[in-house]
Amino acid sequence: MRATILQEAPLPDLPSASGIEIIGEVAYVIGDDSPFLYQLSASSLAAGEKVPLFETAHFSTGRIPKDVKLDLECLTALTTPAGEVGLLVLGSGATAAREQGFWVPLPGSTGAAASVYPLALGGLYAALRALLPAGIVLNLEAAAATATELLLFQRTVGTASGNLVFCLPLVATLDYLHHRTPQLPPVQWQFAALPAIDGKPAGFSGASWFADRLFVTASVEDTQNAVLDGAVLGSFVGVLQLTRESERPLPVVLTQLQLPDGKPYRGKVESVAVRRRTGPGRYELLLVTDDDAGGSTAVAVDLVV
C-alpha cells in the first residue's frame, strides 16, 4: 500500500477542520471549534455556502474556546429508510459540553441544507463509556455509515489499548436519536491495532464508507490527554476490514502518508473522503487537516491499495 500526496491547499476562513464527506460535487466540512457546516466544490475546493449548525456568542475570534466548544469531530453521510439523504454530525463526547450532535437533511440536488435538527447524545455516550477499558476517556473522532450500520471510532492518545470501533444498527440508532424509540439498540465493539511513530501509538482520526470499503485515517500526537493537543508526528491512511470476530482485533492496513519525494508527511489528518476510484485498487482521496492553531488544509492523495 502507498499513499502519496498530490496537492495540499489551505482552507481560509475554515478553522480547525475535523470532518469531511463528499456527496455528488459538494464536499461538506465541519470544524471542531466552529458553528458552521461548510460547503466546498469537491473538485476545485472553491468555497460555497456555509450553514449554521447552532447559535453561539463565542465565535467572535473565529474559533470557539476549547472549554466551551462542542468539539464536532464526527461527520458521515447516510440515507434513511425513507430515502432522505443527510449528514450526521456528532461531538466527541470528551466532556459534557461535547455530547451534542445534529442531523442535517440535504434536499434536492444543490446540497443546500434547509434544516438542522439538534440531537442530544448523552444516553448514547453513556452506553459507549460503559464499554471502554478502565482509564480510557470517551473521545469519538470519526463516524461512517454503511447501508445497515453506524460505525463510531474511538481515538485514544498515549496508549494503544483504547482504539475501538463501535458498531450500531443504523435504522434503530437513528430511531433512538430522533426519539422515535426510547431504547438504544445493542452496541458491538472491536479493538483495532494501529501503528506507531517513534514509539507513540496512532489514534483514529477519520473514516468513510465508499464502494463497499471502509477507508480510515489515523494520526500520531505526543500527548496523554484527550482534550489537550500535543506535537504531531505524522498520519496514516488505509482500509479497515469489518469482521464479527469480537475476540480478535479488526484487520487494519495502513500506510504513512508521504510527500512526492518520498519523505513522510507530518501534518495532522483529521478526516477522509473518497473523490473517485482511479483504477483497480487505486483511489483519489480528499483529506482535511488541522494544525491545532486554527489553520486547515485540504490534501489530495493517491492511494494504491
C-alpha positions in Angstrom: 0.0 0.0 0.0 1.2 3.5 -0.8 -0.3 6.9 -0.1 1.3 9.9 -1.9 0.2 13.5 -1.6 -0.8 15.1 -4.9 -1.7 18.6 -3.6 -2.2 20.5 -0.4 -4.3 23.6 -0.3 -5.2 26.0 2.5 -8.8 26.4 3.5 -9.1 30.0 4.5 -11.9 31.0 6.9 -12.5 27.4 7.8 -11.0 26.8 11.3 -9.8 23.5 12.7 -11.2 21.2 10.0 -12.3 17.9 11.7 -14.6 16.1 9.3 -15.3 15.8 5.5 -17.8 14.0 3.4 -18.4 14.2 -0.4 -21.9 14.0 -1.9 -22.0 14.5 -5.6 -20.0 17.6 -6.5 -20.0 19.0 -2.9 -17.5 18.5 -0.2 -19.0 19.1 3.3 -16.6 20.1 6.1 -17.0 20.7 9.8 -14.6 22.2 12.2 -14.2 21.2 15.9 -14.4 24.8 17.1 -16.8 26.3 14.5 -20.6 26.5 14.5 -20.9 26.0 10.7 -21.2 23.3 8.2 -19.0 24.4 5.2 -19.6 23.5 1.6 -16.8 23.4 -1.0 -16.5 22.3 -4.6 -15.2 18.7 -4.3 -13.0 19.3 -7.4 -11.8 22.9 -7.1 -12.3 23.4 -3.4 -13.9 26.7 -4.1 -15.9 27.9 -1.1 -19.6 27.8 -1.2 -22.4 28.3 1.3 -21.9 27.7 5.0 -24.8 26.6 7.1 -25.1 27.5 10.8 -25.5 24.4 13.0 -26.0 26.2 16.3 -26.0 29.7 17.8 -23.1 30.8 19.9 -21.7 34.0 21.4 -18.2 32.6 21.5 -17.1 32.7 17.8 -16.1 36.4 17.7 -12.4 35.5 17.4 -13.0 32.9 14.6 -12.7 30.0 17.0 -14.8 28.8 19.9 -12.7 28.4 23.0 -11.7 24.9 24.0 -13.6 24.8 27.3 -17.0 25.6 25.7 -16.7 24.2 22.1 -18.9 21.3 21.0 -15.9 19.6 19.5 -17.7 18.4 16.4 -15.4 15.6 15.2 -17.7 13.0 13.5 -19.3 13.5 10.1 -21.0 10.9 7.9 -23.4 10.9 5.0 -26.3 8.4 5.1 -29.6 7.6 3.6 -32.6 7.0 5.8 -35.1 4.2 5.1 -37.4 6.9 3.7 -34.8 7.8 1.1 -33.7 11.1 2.8 -30.1 11.9 2.2 -28.4 13.8 5.0 -25.4 14.4 7.2 -25.0 13.1 10.8 -22.7 15.4 12.9 -21.6 14.3 16.3 -19.5 15.8 19.1 -16.5 13.8 20.5 -18.1 13.2 24.0 -14.8 14.0 25.7 -16.5 16.5 28.0 -20.2 17.1 29.0 -20.3 20.1 26.5 -19.3 17.7 23.7 -22.4 15.4 23.9 -24.3 17.2 21.2 -24.9 16.4 17.6 -27.0 17.4 14.5 -29.0 15.8 11.7 -28.8 17.8 8.5 -31.0 16.7 5.7 -29.9 17.7 2.2 -32.9 18.3 0.0 -32.7 18.5 -3.8 -29.6 18.3 -5.9 -27.9 21.5 -4.8 -26.7 20.2 -1.5 -28.1 23.3 0.3 -29.2 22.4 3.8 -32.7 23.7 4.6 -33.0 22.4 8.2 -30.8 21.4 11.1 -32.1 19.2 13.9 -30.2 19.1 17.2 -29.5 15.7 18.8 -28.9 15.0 22.4 -26.2 12.3 22.7 -26.0 11.8 26.5 -27.7 8.4 26.5 -25.7 7.0 23.6 -22.4 8.3 25.0 -23.2 6.9 28.5 -23.6 3.4 26.9 -20.4 3.8 25.0 -18.4 4.9 28.1 -19.6 1.7 29.8 -17.8 -0.3 27.2 -14.4 1.5 27.4 -11.4 -0.1 29.1 -10.6 1.2 32.5 -9.0 4.6 32.5 -10.0 5.4 28.9 -11.9 8.7 28.2 -14.6 8.7 25.5 -13.2 10.6 22.5 -15.1 9.9 19.3 -13.2 11.2 16.3 -14.9 9.7 13.2 -18.1 8.1 12.0 -19.1 6.2 8.9 -22.3 4.7 7.8 -22.8 1.6 5.7 -26.2 0.6 4.4 -27.0 -1.2 7.7 -24.6 0.1 10.4 -23.4 3.2 12.0 -19.7 3.0 12.9 -18.2 5.2 15.6 -14.4 5.4 16.1 -12.8 6.0 19.5 -9.5 7.7 19.5 -7.3 7.2 22.5 -4.0 9.1 22.8 -0.9 7.9 24.7 -2.0 4.2 24.7 -2.8 1.6 22.1 -5.5 -0.1 24.2 -8.4 2.2 23.5 -8.6 2.4 19.7 -12.1 0.9 19.3 -14.8 0.7 16.7 -18.4 0.8 17.9 -20.9 -0.8 15.6 -24.6 0.0 15.9 -27.6 -0.9 13.7 -28.2 2.1 11.6 -32.0 2.3 11.5 -32.6 1.5 15.2 -29.9 4.0 16.2 -31.5 6.8 14.1 -34.9 6.0 15.7 -33.3 6.3 19.1 -31.5 9.6 18.3 -34.7 11.1 16.9 -36.8 9.9 19.9 -38.9 7.5 17.9 -37.9 4.8 20.3 -36.7 5.0 23.9 -34.3 2.1 23.8 -30.8 2.3 22.5 -30.1 -0.8 20.4 -27.2 -3.2 21.4 -23.7 -1.9 20.7 -21.0 -4.1 19.5 -17.3 -3.1 19.6 -13.9 -4.3 18.5 -10.4 -3.3 19.1 -8.1 -2.1 16.3 -4.3 -2.4 16.5 -2.9 0.8 14.9 0.8 1.5 14.1 3.1 3.9 15.9 5.7 6.6 15.1 8.7 7.0 17.4 7.0 4.7 19.9 3.8 6.8 20.1 0.7 4.9 19.0 -1.7 6.3 16.4 -5.3 7.0 17.1 -8.3 7.0 14.7 -9.0 10.4 13.1 -11.3 9.8 10.2 -13.4 7.3 8.3 -15.6 7.0 5.2 -17.5 4.2 3.5 -17.1 4.1 -0.3 -17.7 1.3 -2.8 -18.1 -1.3 0.0 -14.7 -0.4 1.5 -14.1 1.4 4.8 -11.3 4.0 4.4 -9.8 5.3 7.6 -7.1 7.7 8.8 -5.1 7.8 12.0 -2.7 10.4 13.4 0.0 10.4 16.0 0.3 13.1 18.7 2.8 13.3 21.5 0.2 13.7 24.3 -1.5 11.7 27.0 -4.7 13.9 27.2 -7.9 13.5 25.2 -8.6 17.3 25.4 -5.1 18.8 25.2 -3.2 18.8 21.9 0.4 17.6 21.5 3.2 17.7 18.9 2.1 16.0 15.7 4.4 13.2 14.5 2.6 12.1 11.3 -0.6 10.5 9.9 -1.7 7.2 8.3 -4.3 6.3 5.8 -5.7 2.9 4.6 -8.5 0.5 4.9 -10.2 -1.5 7.7 -12.0 -4.8 7.2 -15.1 -5.2 9.2 -15.5 -8.6 10.9 -17.7 -10.1 13.6 -14.9 -11.9 15.5 -15.1 -9.7 18.6 -12.3 -11.6 20.3 -9.8 -10.6 17.6 -8.5 -7.2 16.6 -10.0 -5.7 13.5 -7.7 -6.1 10.4 -6.4 -2.7 9.6 -4.0 -2.0 6.7 -2.5 1.5 7.0 0.4 3.3 5.4 2.1 6.5 6.4 1.3 9.5 4.2 4.3 10.6 2.1 5.2 13.6 0.1 6.0 13.2 -3.6 9.7 13.0 -2.8 9.1 10.0 -0.5 9.6 11.9 2.8 6.9 11.4 5.5 4.2 14.0 5.7 4.0 15.5 9.2 0.5 17.1 9.1 -2.4 16.1 11.4 -5.0 14.4 9.2 -8.5 14.8 10.7 -10.8 13.1 8.2 -11.1 11.3 4.8 -13.4 11.2 1.9 -13.0 9.5 -1.5 -13.2 11.7 -4.6 -13.1 8.8 -7.0 -11.7 5.4 -7.9 -9.0 5.9 -10.5 -8.2 2.3 -11.3 -8.2 -1.2 -9.8 -7.2 -0.8 -6.2 -6.4 2.9 -6.7 -8.3 5.8 -5.3 -8.1 9.6 -5.1 -8.8 10.7 -1.6 -9.5 14.1 -0.1 -8.3 14.6 3.4 -8.6 17.6 5.8 -6.0 18.6 8.3 -5.9 20.8 11.5 -2.7 22.4 12.7 -4.2 22.9 16.3 -3.8 26.7 15.8 -7.0 27.2 13.8 -5.4 26.6 10.3 -6.9 23.9 8.0 -5.9 22.4 4.7 -7.3 20.0 2.1 -5.0 17.3 0.9 -5.5 15.3 -2.3 -3.9 11.8 -2.0 -3.2 9.0 -4.5 -3.9 5.8 -2.5 -2.8 2.4 -4.0 -4.2 -0.5 -2.0 
